[in-house]
Amino acid sequence: MWFEPSGREMSPEAWNTGYARCLGMLLSGDNIDVDEYGATISGDTLLILFNGDHALDIGFTLPKIDKKQYWKLVFDTYTPEWEVRKTWRRSKIYPLRACSLAVFRSNPVANNGSLR
């Protein structure tokens, strides 16, 4: 699925906007394939955010996922490595810097209350 910075799925109008420089791509890890025994193969769900604007930082609303899941920042090309361990609630706004890319992985919610 493709997303606008608002966290909504890309509309035909958004795809046809000549100035759109920021979007997100969700790669679902659910039911990727089946193994040789017919069992479902599942993996991590990934969210990749792209900001191709050379000057503007853009607040990107993280798409909603299952209530028992949260987003964990895997890496951001702008962010120092020590900040990568942060977790984000669904529907929160992530500050995506100009000319950067950020990758998130969906994880189950822990009871430690450390979500942003």
Disulfide bonds with the S-S distance in Angstrom:
none
